[in-house]
Amino acid sequence: MGIKEFFKNAFADMKESTKAQHEVDKANFAAAKAESKAQWEEAKAMGDPKKRKAMMQAQRDEQIAQANARKAEADARIGAAKGNK
């Protein structure tokens, strides 16, 4: 392989790498844009008392469900430790 062929392959590889990186950058930009819009919409919704109250209630319901799941798991571990099944 001569110098000319070496540089031809090197530049072709750089071109492919640049295209791939551009796709990654586009995807990251789209994700950041979507996250920013979601934060804006959430902040805007917090201005409406009804929506804010519903969002807060949904968060509390999720926390209660997680706590109940942890309690059930702990009760199962206690039963296993005592030899009950």
PyMOL Python script that loads the backbone (N, CA, C, O; Angstrom):
from pymol import cmd

cmd.read_pdbstr("""\
ATOM      1  N   MET A   1       0.862  -1.165   0.000  1.00  0.00           N
ATOM      2  CA  MET A   1       0.000   0.000   0.000  1.00  0.00           C
ATOM      3  C   MET A   1       0.907   1.225   0.000  1.00  0.00           C
ATOM      4  O   MET A   1       1.841   1.332   0.795  1.00  0.00           O
ATOM      5  N   GLY A   2       0.618   2.107  -0.876  1.00  0.00           N
ATOM      6  CA  GLY A   2       1.420   3.316  -0.990  1.00  0.00           C
ATOM      7  C   GLY A   2       0.873   4.431  -0.123  1.00  0.00           C
ATOM      8  O   GLY A   2      -0.183   4.295   0.494  1.00  0.00           O
ATOM      9  N   ILE A   3       1.585   5.510  -0.085  1.00  0.00           N
ATOM     10  CA  ILE A   3       1.205   6.681   0.699  1.00  0.00           C
ATOM     11  C   ILE A   3      -0.148   7.218   0.242  1.00  0.00           C
ATOM     12  O   ILE A   3      -0.991   7.589   1.058  1.00  0.00           O
ATOM     13  N   LYS A   4      -0.338   7.253  -1.059  1.00  0.00           N
ATOM     14  CA  LYS A   4      -1.591   7.785  -1.610  1.00  0.00           C
ATOM     15  C   LYS A   4      -2.785   6.965  -1.121  1.00  0.00           C
ATOM     16  O   LYS A   4      -3.808   7.523  -0.723  1.00  0.00           O
ATOM     17  N   GLU A   5      -2.650   5.652  -1.153  1.00  0.00           N
ATOM     18  CA  GLU A   5      -3.727   4.763  -0.700  1.00  0.00           C
ATOM     19  C   GLU A   5      -3.943   4.899   0.812  1.00  0.00           C
ATOM     20  O   GLU A   5      -5.079   4.872   1.286  1.00  0.00           O
ATOM     21  N   PHE A   6      -2.857   5.045   1.555  1.00  0.00           N
ATOM     22  CA  PHE A   6      -2.953   5.211   3.008  1.00  0.00           C
ATOM     23  C   PHE A   6      -3.775   6.446   3.355  1.00  0.00           C
ATOM     24  O   PHE A   6      -4.693   6.371   4.172  1.00  0.00           O
ATOM     25  N   PHE A   7      -3.454   7.583   2.739  1.00  0.00           N
ATOM     26  CA  PHE A   7      -4.186   8.804   3.032  1.00  0.00           C
ATOM     27  C   PHE A   7      -5.629   8.726   2.547  1.00  0.00           C
ATOM     28  O   PHE A   7      -6.531   9.268   3.185  1.00  0.00           O
ATOM     29  N   LYS A   8      -5.846   8.062   1.433  1.00  0.00           N
ATOM     30  CA  LYS A   8      -7.204   7.898   0.921  1.00  0.00           C
ATOM     31  C   LYS A   8      -8.053   7.128   1.936  1.00  0.00           C
ATOM     32  O   LYS A   8      -9.189   7.513   2.212  1.00  0.00           O
ATOM     33  N   ASN A   9      -7.512   6.051   2.487  1.00  0.00           N
ATOM     34  CA  ASN A   9      -8.229   5.262   3.493  1.00  0.00           C
ATOM     35  C   ASN A   9      -8.407   6.050   4.792  1.00  0.00           C
ATOM     36  O   ASN A   9      -9.460   5.989   5.426  1.00  0.00           O
ATOM     37  N   ALA A  10      -7.369   6.786   5.178  1.00  0.00           N
ATOM     38  CA  ALA A  10      -7.451   7.565   6.415  1.00  0.00           C
ATOM     39  C   ALA A  10      -8.547   8.619   6.321  1.00  0.00           C
ATOM     40  O   ALA A  10      -9.335   8.786   7.252  1.00  0.00           O
ATOM     41  N   PHE A  11      -8.597   9.335   5.192  1.00  0.00           N
ATOM     42  CA  PHE A  11      -9.624  10.358   5.039  1.00  0.00           C
ATOM     43  C   PHE A  11     -11.021   9.754   4.922  1.00  0.00           C
ATOM     44  O   PHE A  11     -11.993  10.358   5.375  1.00  0.00           O
ATOM     45  N   ALA A  12     -11.131   8.590   4.328  1.00  0.00           N
ATOM     46  CA  ALA A  12     -12.432   7.910   4.249  1.00  0.00           C
ATOM     47  C   ALA A  12     -12.899   7.516   5.648  1.00  0.00           C
ATOM     48  O   ALA A  12     -14.076   7.666   5.977  1.00  0.00           O
ATOM     49  N   ASP A  13     -11.975   7.011   6.472  1.00  0.00           N
ATOM     50  CA  ASP A  13     -12.326   6.651   7.847  1.00  0.00           C
ATOM     51  C   ASP A  13     -12.746   7.879   8.652  1.00  0.00           C
ATOM     52  O   ASP A  13     -13.705   7.824   9.422  1.00  0.00           O
ATOM     53  N   MET A  14     -12.025   8.988   8.471  1.00  0.00           N
ATOM     54  CA  MET A  14     -12.381  10.219   9.182  1.00  0.00           C
ATOM     55  C   MET A  14     -13.761  10.710   8.760  1.00  0.00           C
ATOM     56  O   MET A  14     -14.528  11.205   9.586  1.00  0.00           O
ATOM     57  N   LYS A  15     -14.073  10.574   7.486  1.00  0.00           N
ATOM     58  CA  LYS A  15     -15.377  11.015   6.970  1.00  0.00           C
ATOM     59  C   LYS A  15     -16.499  10.184   7.602  1.00  0.00           C
ATOM     60  O   LYS A  15     -17.520  10.731   8.021  1.00  0.00           O
ATOM     61  N   GLU A  16     -16.307   8.868   7.669  1.00  0.00           N
ATOM     62  CA  GLU A  16     -17.313   7.998   8.286  1.00  0.00           C
ATOM     63  C   GLU A  16     -17.461   8.316   9.768  1.00  0.00           C
ATOM     64  O   GLU A  16     -18.575   8.365  10.290  1.00  0.00           O
ATOM     65  N   SER A  17     -16.346   8.528  10.437  1.00  0.00           N
ATOM     66  CA  SER A  17     -16.380   8.855  11.859  1.00  0.00           C
ATOM     67  C   SER A  17     -17.099  10.173  12.107  1.00  0.00           C
ATOM     68  O   SER A  17     -17.864  10.296  13.064  1.00  0.00           O
ATOM     69  N   THR A  18     -16.860  11.145  11.258  1.00  0.00           N
ATOM     70  CA  THR A  18     -17.510  12.445  11.390  1.00  0.00           C
ATOM     71  C   THR A  18     -19.015  12.322  11.194  1.00  0.00           C
ATOM     72  O   THR A  18     -19.790  12.938  11.926  1.00  0.00           O
ATOM     73  N   LYS A  19     -19.428  11.541  10.225  1.00  0.00           N
ATOM     74  CA  LYS A  19     -20.869  11.336   9.997  1.00  0.00           C
ATOM     75  C   LYS A  19     -21.512  10.669  11.210  1.00  0.00           C
ATOM     76  O   LYS A  19     -22.593  11.068  11.643  1.00  0.00           O
ATOM     77  N   ALA A  20     -20.849   9.658  11.753  1.00  0.00           N
ATOM     78  CA  ALA A  20     -21.392   8.950  12.916  1.00  0.00           C
ATOM     79  C   ALA A  20     -21.482   9.887  14.119  1.00  0.00           C
ATOM     80  O   ALA A  20     -22.482   9.882  14.837  1.00  0.00           O
ATOM     81  N   GLN A  21     -20.441  10.690  14.341  1.00  0.00           N
ATOM     82  CA  GLN A  21     -20.457  11.633  15.459  1.00  0.00           C
ATOM     83  C   GLN A  21     -21.542  12.674  15.274  1.00  0.00           C
ATOM     84  O   GLN A  21     -22.162  13.099  16.249  1.00  0.00           O
ATOM     85  N   HIS A  22     -21.782  13.093  14.042  1.00  0.00           N
ATOM     86  CA  HIS A  22     -22.842  14.058  13.760  1.00  0.00           C
ATOM     87  C   HIS A  22     -24.204  13.478  14.137  1.00  0.00           C
ATOM     88  O   HIS A  22     -25.046  14.183  14.693  1.00  0.00           O
ATOM     89  N   GLU A  23     -24.421  12.211  13.841  1.00  0.00           N
ATOM     90  CA  GLU A  23     -25.683  11.562  14.218  1.00  0.00           C
ATOM     91  C   GLU A  23     -25.842  11.522  15.735  1.00  0.00           C
ATOM     92  O   GLU A  23     -26.933  11.758  16.253  1.00  0.00           O
ATOM     93  N   VAL A  24     -24.763  11.225  16.442  1.00  0.00           N
ATOM     94  CA  VAL A  24     -24.793  11.216  17.910  1.00  0.00           C
ATOM     95  C   VAL A  24     -25.112  12.611  18.434  1.00  0.00           C
ATOM     96  O   VAL A  24     -25.936  12.761  19.335  1.00  0.00           O
ATOM     97  N   ASP A  25     -24.470  13.623  17.878  1.00  0.00           N
ATOM     98  CA  ASP A  25     -24.712  14.994  18.297  1.00  0.00           C
ATOM     99  C   ASP A  25     -26.155  15.410  18.045  1.00  0.00           C
ATOM    100  O   ASP A  25     -26.764  16.074  18.884  1.00  0.00           O
ATOM    101  N   LYS A  26     -26.709  15.025  16.893  1.00  0.00           N
ATOM    102  CA  LYS A  26     -28.106  15.352  16.589  1.00  0.00           C
ATOM    103  C   LYS A  26     -29.043  14.692  17.601  1.00  0.00           C
ATOM    104  O   LYS A  26     -29.994  15.318  18.068  1.00  0.00           O
ATOM    105  N   ALA A  27     -28.775  13.432  17.939  1.00  0.00           N
ATOM    106  CA  ALA A  27     -29.621  12.719  18.897  1.00  0.00           C
ATOM    107  C   ALA A  27     -29.530  13.362  20.279  1.00  0.00           C
ATOM    108  O   ALA A  27     -30.549  13.533  20.948  1.00  0.00           O
ATOM    109  N   ASN A  28     -28.331  13.717  20.707  1.00  0.00           N
ATOM    110  CA  ASN A  28     -28.160  14.371  22.007  1.00  0.00           C
ATOM    111  C   ASN A  28     -28.846  15.729  22.039  1.00  0.00           C
ATOM    112  O   ASN A  28     -29.452  16.094  23.046  1.00  0.00           O
ATOM    113  N   PHE A  29     -28.755  16.477  20.950  1.00  0.00           N
ATOM    114  CA  PHE A  29     -29.409  17.775  20.887  1.00  0.00           C
ATOM    115  C   PHE A  29     -30.927  17.622  20.965  1.00  0.00           C
ATOM    116  O   PHE A  29     -31.593  18.379  21.672  1.00  0.00           O
ATOM    117  N   ALA A  30     -31.469  16.653  20.247  1.00  0.00           N
ATOM    118  CA  ALA A  30     -32.916  16.419  20.278  1.00  0.00           C
ATOM    119  C   ALA A  30     -33.368  16.020  21.685  1.00  0.00           C
ATOM    120  O   ALA A  30     -34.425  16.454  22.144  1.00  0.00           O
ATOM    121  N   ALA A  31     -32.576  15.201  22.361  1.00  0.00           N
ATOM    122  CA  ALA A  31     -32.925  14.786  23.726  1.00  0.00           C
ATOM    123  C   ALA A  31     -32.890  15.980  24.673  1.00  0.00           C
ATOM    124  O   ALA A  31     -33.802  16.149  25.484  1.00  0.00           O
ATOM    125  N   ALA A  32     -31.866  16.802  24.585  1.00  0.00           N
ATOM    126  CA  ALA A  32     -31.761  17.986  25.439  1.00  0.00           C
ATOM    127  C   ALA A  32     -32.918  18.952  25.171  1.00  0.00           C
ATOM    128  O   ALA A  32     -33.462  19.550  26.100  1.00  0.00           O
ATOM    129  N   LYS A  33     -33.282  19.098  23.919  1.00  0.00           N
ATOM    130  CA  LYS A  33     -34.386  19.982  23.547  1.00  0.00           C
ATOM    131  C   LYS A  33     -35.706  19.465  24.140  1.00  0.00           C
ATOM    132  O   LYS A  33     -36.503  20.242  24.668  1.00  0.00           O
ATOM    133  N   ALA A  34     -35.927  18.156  24.049  1.00  0.00           N
ATOM    134  CA  ALA A  34     -37.152  17.565  24.585  1.00  0.00           C
ATOM    135  C   ALA A  34     -37.193  17.692  26.105  1.00  0.00           C
ATOM    136  O   ALA A  34     -38.243  17.991  26.673  1.00  0.00           O
ATOM    137  N   GLU A  35     -36.054  17.465  26.770  1.00  0.00           N
ATOM    138  CA  GLU A  35     -36.007  17.596  28.224  1.00  0.00           C
ATOM    139  C   GLU A  35     -36.285  19.034  28.646  1.00  0.00           C
ATOM    140  O   GLU A  35     -36.985  19.272  29.630  1.00  0.00           O
ATOM    141  N   SER A  36     -35.740  19.985  27.908  1.00  0.00           N
ATOM    142  CA  SER A  36     -35.965  21.396  28.211  1.00  0.00           C
ATOM    143  C   SER A  36     -37.437  21.750  28.065  1.00  0.00           C
ATOM    144  O   SER A  36     -37.998  22.456  28.903  1.00  0.00           O
ATOM    145  N   LYS A  37     -38.064  21.258  26.998  1.00  0.00           N
ATOM    146  CA  LYS A  37     -39.490  21.527  26.789  1.00  0.00           C
ATOM    147  C   LYS A  37     -40.327  20.890  27.899  1.00  0.00           C
ATOM    148  O   LYS A  37     -41.300  21.484  28.363  1.00  0.00           O
ATOM    149  N   ALA A  38     -39.947  19.682  28.323  1.00  0.00           N
ATOM    150  CA  ALA A  38     -40.681  19.014  29.405  1.00  0.00           C
ATOM    151  C   ALA A  38     -40.572  19.813  30.704  1.00  0.00           C
ATOM    152  O   ALA A  38     -41.557  19.963  31.427  1.00  0.00           O
ATOM    153  N   GLN A  39     -39.378  20.324  30.997  1.00  0.00           N
ATOM    154  CA  GLN A  39     -39.212  21.133  32.206  1.00  0.00           C
ATOM    155  C   GLN A  39     -40.038  22.409  32.113  1.00  0.00           C
ATOM    156  O   GLN A  39     -40.639  22.836  33.099  1.00  0.00           O
ATOM    157  N   TRP A  40     -40.068  23.014  30.940  1.00  0.00           N
ATOM    158  CA  TRP A  40     -40.859  24.227  30.756  1.00  0.00           C
ATOM    159  C   TRP A  40     -42.340  23.946  30.968  1.00  0.00           C
ATOM    160  O   TRP A  40     -43.028  24.702  31.655  1.00  0.00           O
ATOM    161  N   GLU A  41     -42.830  22.861  30.382  1.00  0.00           N
ATOM    162  CA  GLU A  41     -44.253  22.526  30.526  1.00  0.00           C
ATOM    163  C   GLU A  41     -44.595  22.205  31.981  1.00  0.00           C
ATOM    164  O   GLU A  41     -45.664  22.576  32.466  1.00  0.00           O
ATOM    165  N   GLU A  42     -43.693  21.519  32.672  1.00  0.00           N
ATOM    166  CA  GLU A  42     -43.930  21.217  34.089  1.00  0.00           C
ATOM    167  C   GLU A  42     -43.971  22.503  34.907  1.00  0.00           C
ATOM    168  O   GLU A  42     -44.831  22.662  35.773  1.00  0.00           O
ATOM    169  N   ALA A  43     -43.047  23.418  34.635  1.00  0.00           N
ATOM    170  CA  ALA A  43     -43.028  24.687  35.360  1.00  0.00           C
ATOM    171  C   ALA A  43     -44.282  25.500  35.070  1.00  0.00           C
ATOM    172  O   ALA A  43     -44.846  26.136  35.960  1.00  0.00           O
ATOM    173  N   LYS A  44     -44.709  25.469  33.812  1.00  0.00           N
ATOM    174  CA  LYS A  44     -45.921  26.192  33.433  1.00  0.00           C
ATOM    175  C   LYS A  44     -47.144  25.581  34.120  1.00  0.00           C
ATOM    176  O   LYS A  44     -48.053  26.299  34.536  1.00  0.00           O
ATOM    177  N   ALA A  45     -47.161  24.256  34.235  1.00  0.00           N
ATOM    178  CA  ALA A  45     -48.298  23.576  34.865  1.00  0.00           C
ATOM    179  C   ALA A  45     -48.355  23.875  36.363  1.00  0.00           C
ATOM    180  O   ALA A  45     -49.432  23.877  36.959  1.00  0.00           O
ATOM    181  N   MET A  46     -47.201  24.126  36.964  1.00  0.00           N
ATOM    182  CA  MET A  46     -47.190  24.423  38.394  1.00  0.00           C
ATOM    183  C   MET A  46     -47.895  25.746  38.703  1.00  0.00           C
ATOM    184  O   MET A  46     -48.271  25.994  39.848  1.00  0.00           O
ATOM    185  N   GLY A  47     -48.071  26.585  37.702  1.00  0.00           N
ATOM    186  CA  GLY A  47     -48.787  27.841  37.891  1.00  0.00           C
ATOM    187  C   GLY A  47     -50.283  27.639  38.040  1.00  0.00           C
ATOM    188  O   GLY A  47     -50.963  28.481  38.627  1.00  0.00           O
ATOM    189  N   ASP A  48     -50.802  26.552  37.524  1.00  0.00           N
ATOM    190  CA  ASP A  48     -52.222  26.238  37.636  1.00  0.00           C
ATOM    191  C   ASP A  48     -52.437  25.412  38.896  1.00  0.00           C
ATOM    192  O   ASP A  48     -51.939  24.289  38.980  1.00  0.00           O
ATOM    193  N   PRO A  49     -53.161  25.935  39.876  1.00  0.00           N
ATOM    194  CA  PRO A  49     -53.321  25.219  41.153  1.00  0.00           C
ATOM    195  C   PRO A  49     -53.917  23.811  41.017  1.00  0.00           C
ATOM    196  O   PRO A  49     -53.529  22.899  41.748  1.00  0.00           O
ATOM    197  N   LYS A  50     -54.849  23.640  40.093  1.00  0.00           N
ATOM    198  CA  LYS A  50     -55.476  22.323  39.937  1.00  0.00           C
ATOM    199  C   LYS A  50     -54.471  21.302  39.413  1.00  0.00           C
ATOM    200  O   LYS A  50     -54.405  20.180  39.916  1.00  0.00           O
ATOM    201  N   LYS A  51     -53.691  21.683  38.409  1.00  0.00           N
ATOM    202  CA  LYS A  51     -52.693  20.776  37.852  1.00  0.00           C
ATOM    203  C   LYS A  51     -51.600  20.485  38.868  1.00  0.00           C
ATOM    204  O   LYS A  51     -51.141  19.350  38.994  1.00  0.00           O
ATOM    205  N   ARG A  52     -51.183  21.531  39.600  1.00  0.00           N
ATOM    206  CA  ARG A  52     -50.147  21.358  40.612  1.00  0.00           C
ATOM    207  C   ARG A  52     -50.608  20.382  41.686  1.00  0.00           C
ATOM    208  O   ARG A  52     -49.852  19.508  42.111  1.00  0.00           O
ATOM    209  N   LYS A  53     -51.848  20.538  42.118  1.00  0.00           N
ATOM    210  CA  LYS A  53     -52.402  19.658  43.149  1.00  0.00           C
ATOM    211  C   LYS A  53     -52.463  18.216  42.640  1.00  0.00           C
ATOM    212  O   LYS A  53     -52.149  17.286  43.382  1.00  0.00           O
ATOM    213  N   ALA A  54     -52.866  18.026  41.378  1.00  0.00           N
ATOM    214  CA  ALA A  54     -52.943  16.684  40.798  1.00  0.00           C
ATOM    215  C   ALA A  54     -51.553  16.064  40.675  1.00  0.00           C
ATOM    216  O   ALA A  54     -51.379  14.877  40.949  1.00  0.00           O
ATOM    217  N   MET A  55     -50.561  16.861  40.265  1.00  0.00           N
ATOM    218  CA  MET A  55     -49.197  16.351  40.151  1.00  0.00           C
ATOM    219  C   MET A  55     -48.647  15.948  41.517  1.00  0.00           C
ATOM    220  O   MET A  55     -48.008  14.905  41.656  1.00  0.00           O
ATOM    221  N   MET A  56     -48.901  16.775  42.510  1.00  0.00           N
ATOM    222  CA  MET A  56     -48.418  16.475  43.858  1.00  0.00           C
ATOM    223  C   MET A  56     -49.091  15.215  44.394  1.00  0.00           C
ATOM    224  O   MET A  56     -48.436  14.398  45.041  1.00  0.00           O
ATOM    225  N   GLN A  57     -50.377  15.046  44.137  1.00  0.00           N
ATOM    226  CA  GLN A  57     -51.091  13.858  44.600  1.00  0.00           C
ATOM    227  C   GLN A  57     -50.554  12.611  43.909  1.00  0.00           C
ATOM    228  O   GLN A  57     -50.411  11.565  44.542  1.00  0.00           O
ATOM    229  N   ALA A  58     -50.259  12.713  42.625  1.00  0.00           N
ATOM    230  CA  ALA A  58     -49.694  11.577  41.895  1.00  0.00           C
ATOM    231  C   ALA A  58     -48.338  11.185  42.478  1.00  0.00           C
ATOM    232  O   ALA A  58     -48.040   9.998  42.613  1.00  0.00           O
ATOM    233  N   GLN A  59     -47.522  12.171  42.821  1.00  0.00           N
ATOM    234  CA  GLN A  59     -46.227  11.875  43.439  1.00  0.00           C
ATOM    235  C   GLN A  59     -46.401  11.194  44.790  1.00  0.00           C
ATOM    236  O   GLN A  59     -45.689  10.244  45.117  1.00  0.00           O
ATOM    237  N   ARG A  60     -47.361  11.694  45.575  1.00  0.00           N
ATOM    238  CA  ARG A  60     -47.610  11.068  46.885  1.00  0.00           C
ATOM    239  C   ARG A  60     -48.122   9.645  46.733  1.00  0.00           C
ATOM    240  O   ARG A  60     -47.722   8.759  47.488  1.00  0.00           O
ATOM    241  N   ASP A  61     -49.004   9.416  45.763  1.00  0.00           N
ATOM    242  CA  ASP A  61     -49.511   8.065  45.526  1.00  0.00           C
ATOM    243  C   ASP A  61     -48.379   7.114  45.134  1.00  0.00           C
ATOM    244  O   ASP A  61     -48.347   5.965  45.573  1.00  0.00           O
ATOM    245  N   GLU A  62     -47.454   7.598  44.311  1.00  0.00           N
ATOM    246  CA  GLU A  62     -46.317   6.773  43.903  1.00  0.00           C
ATOM    247  C   GLU A  62     -45.426   6.453  45.109  1.00  0.00           C
ATOM    248  O   GLU A  62     -44.957   5.323  45.254  1.00  0.00           O
ATOM    249  N   GLN A  63     -45.198   7.430  45.958  1.00  0.00           N
ATOM    250  CA  GLN A  63     -44.379   7.201  47.148  1.00  0.00           C
ATOM    251  C   GLN A  63     -45.044   6.207  48.094  1.00  0.00           C
ATOM    252  O   GLN A  63     -44.367   5.375  48.698  1.00  0.00           O
ATOM    253  N   ILE A  64     -46.359   6.288  48.225  1.00  0.00           N
ATOM    254  CA  ILE A  64     -47.087   5.346  49.079  1.00  0.00           C
ATOM    255  C   ILE A  64     -46.978   3.933  48.517  1.00  0.00           C
ATOM    256  O   ILE A  64     -46.766   2.979  49.266  1.00  0.00           O
ATOM    257  N   ALA A  65     -47.122   3.797  47.197  1.00  0.00           N
ATOM    258  CA  ALA A  65     -47.012   2.475  46.569  1.00  0.00           C
ATOM    259  C   ALA A  65     -45.613   1.898  46.770  1.00  0.00           C
ATOM    260  O   ALA A  65     -45.474   0.707  47.047  1.00  0.00           O
ATOM    261  N   GLN A  66     -44.581   2.719  46.635  1.00  0.00           N
ATOM    262  CA  GLN A  66     -43.220   2.246  46.849  1.00  0.00           C
ATOM    263  C   GLN A  66     -43.000   1.833  48.302  1.00  0.00           C
ATOM    264  O   GLN A  66     -42.353   0.821  48.572  1.00  0.00           O
ATOM    265  N   ALA A  67     -43.536   2.612  49.231  1.00  0.00           N
ATOM    266  CA  ALA A  67     -43.395   2.285  50.647  1.00  0.00           C
ATOM    267  C   ALA A  67     -44.109   0.975  50.979  1.00  0.00           C
ATOM    268  O   ALA A  67     -43.596   0.163  51.749  1.00  0.00           O
ATOM    269  N   ASN A  68     -45.289   0.772  50.399  1.00  0.00           N
ATOM    270  CA  ASN A  68     -46.028  -0.480  50.640  1.00  0.00           C
ATOM    271  C   ASN A  68     -45.273  -1.677  50.072  1.00  0.00           C
ATOM    272  O   ASN A  68     -45.262  -2.747  50.680  1.00  0.00           O
ATOM    273  N   ALA A  69     -44.647  -1.507  48.918  1.00  0.00           N
ATOM    274  CA  ALA A  69     -43.863  -2.590  48.326  1.00  0.00           C
ATOM    275  C   ALA A  69     -42.659  -2.923  49.206  1.00  0.00           C
ATOM    276  O   ALA A  69     -42.336  -4.095  49.400  1.00  0.00           O
ATOM    277  N   ARG A  70     -41.998  -1.898  49.737  1.00  0.00           N
ATOM    278  CA  ARG A  70     -40.857  -2.132  50.632  1.00  0.00           C
ATOM    279  C   ARG A  70     -41.303  -2.825  51.908  1.00  0.00           C
ATOM    280  O   ARG A  70     -40.598  -3.691  52.424  1.00  0.00           O
ATOM    281  N   LYS A  71     -42.474  -2.449  52.425  1.00  0.00           N
ATOM    282  CA  LYS A  71     -42.997  -3.066  53.648  1.00  0.00           C
ATOM    283  C   LYS A  71     -43.320  -4.537  53.407  1.00  0.00           C
ATOM    284  O   LYS A  71     -43.025  -5.388  54.246  1.00  0.00           O
ATOM    285  N   ALA A  72     -43.926  -4.831  52.261  1.00  0.00           N
ATOM    286  CA  ALA A  72     -44.257  -6.216  51.929  1.00  0.00           C
ATOM    287  C   ALA A  72     -42.984  -7.052  51.791  1.00  0.00           C
ATOM    288  O   ALA A  72     -42.937  -8.196  52.241  1.00  0.00           O
ATOM    289  N   GLU A  73     -41.964  -6.482  51.172  1.00  0.00           N
ATOM    290  CA  GLU A  73     -40.693  -7.192  51.033  1.00  0.00           C
ATOM    291  C   GLU A  73     -40.054  -7.433  52.405  1.00  0.00           C
ATOM    292  O   GLU A  73     -39.514  -8.509  52.665  1.00  0.00           O
ATOM    293  N   ALA A  74     -40.119  -6.435  53.268  1.00  0.00           N
ATOM    294  CA  ALA A  74     -39.555  -6.580  54.610  1.00  0.00           C
ATOM    295  C   ALA A  74     -40.334  -7.634  55.402  1.00  0.00           C
ATOM    296  O   ALA A  74     -39.734  -8.423  56.133  1.00  0.00           O
ATOM    297  N   ASP A  75     -41.657  -7.655  55.264  1.00  0.00           N
ATOM    298  CA  ASP A  75     -42.468  -8.663  55.968  1.00  0.00           C
ATOM    299  C   ASP A  75     -42.110 -10.064  55.471  1.00  0.00           C
ATOM    300  O   ASP A  75     -42.066 -11.003  56.265  1.00  0.00           O
ATOM    301  N   ALA A  76     -41.856 -10.218  54.176  1.00  0.00           N
ATOM    302  CA  ALA A  76     -41.484 -11.509  53.634  1.00  0.00           C
ATOM    303  C   ALA A  76     -40.118 -11.944  54.168  1.00  0.00           C
ATOM    304  O   ALA A  76     -39.909 -13.122  54.458  1.00  0.00           O
ATOM    305  N   ARG A  77     -39.194 -10.998  54.297  1.00  0.00           N
ATOM    306  CA  ARG A  77     -37.876 -11.315  54.842  1.00  0.00           C
ATOM    307  C   ARG A  77     -37.977 -11.713  56.312  1.00  0.00           C
ATOM    308  O   ARG A  77     -37.270 -12.612  56.766  1.00  0.00           O
ATOM    309  N   ILE A  78     -38.867 -11.034  57.060  1.00  0.00           N
ATOM    310  CA  ILE A  78     -39.061 -11.371  58.476  1.00  0.00           C
ATOM    311  C   ILE A  78     -39.628 -12.783  58.596  1.00  0.00           C
ATOM    312  O   ILE A  78     -39.189 -13.573  59.432  1.00  0.00           O
ATOM    313  N   GLY A  79     -40.610 -13.087  57.750  1.00  0.00           N
ATOM    314  CA  GLY A  79     -41.196 -14.434  57.753  1.00  0.00           C
ATOM    315  C   GLY A  79     -40.174 -15.496  57.413  1.00  0.00           C
ATOM    316  O   GLY A  79     -40.155 -16.565  58.022  1.00  0.00           O
ATOM    317  N   ALA A  80     -39.321 -15.206  56.438  1.00  0.00           N
ATOM    318  CA  ALA A  80     -38.277 -16.172  56.060  1.00  0.00           C
ATOM    319  C   ALA A  80     -37.271 -16.341  57.177  1.00  0.00           C
ATOM    320  O   ALA A  80     -36.780 -17.448  57.402  1.00  0.00           O
ATOM    321  N   ALA A  81     -36.956 -15.272  57.880  1.00  0.00           N
ATOM    322  CA  ALA A  81     -35.980 -15.357  58.960  1.00  0.00           C
ATOM    323  C   ALA A  81     -36.545 -16.147  60.139  1.00  0.00           C
ATOM    324  O   ALA A  81     -35.795 -16.828  60.838  1.00  0.00           O
ATOM    325  N   LYS A  82     -37.842 -16.065  60.367  1.00  0.00           N
ATOM    326  CA  LYS A  82     -38.485 -16.793  61.462  1.00  0.00           C
ATOM    327  C   LYS A  82     -38.796 -18.229  61.085  1.00  0.00           C
ATOM    328  O   LYS A  82     -39.162 -19.031  61.944  1.00  0.00           O
ATOM    329  N   GLY A  83     -38.656 -18.557  59.824  1.00  0.00           N
ATOM    330  CA  GLY A  83     -38.928 -19.915  59.366  1.00  0.00           C
ATOM    331  C   GLY A  83     -40.345 -20.090  58.866  1.00  0.00           C
ATOM    332  O   GLY A  83     -40.732 -21.202  58.506  1.00  0.00           O
ATOM    333  N   ASN A  84     -41.108 -19.058  58.835  1.00  0.00           N
ATOM    334  CA  ASN A  84     -42.473 -19.113  58.284  1.00  0.00           C
ATOM    335  C   ASN A  84     -42.409 -18.851  56.786  1.00  0.00           C
ATOM    336  O   ASN A  84     -41.558 -18.097  56.313  1.00  0.00           O
ATOM    337  N   LYS A  85     -43.286 -19.458  56.072  1.00  0.00           N
ATOM    338  CA  LYS A  85     -43.309 -19.212  54.627  1.00  0.00           C
ATOM    339  C   LYS A  85     -44.630 -18.720  54.191  1.00  0.00           C
ATOM    340  O   LYS A  85     -44.831 -18.460  53.005  1.00  0.00           O
TER     341      LYS A  85
END
""", "prot")
cmd.dss("prot")
cmd.show_as("cartoon", "prot")
cmd.util.cbc("prot")
cmd.orient("prot")
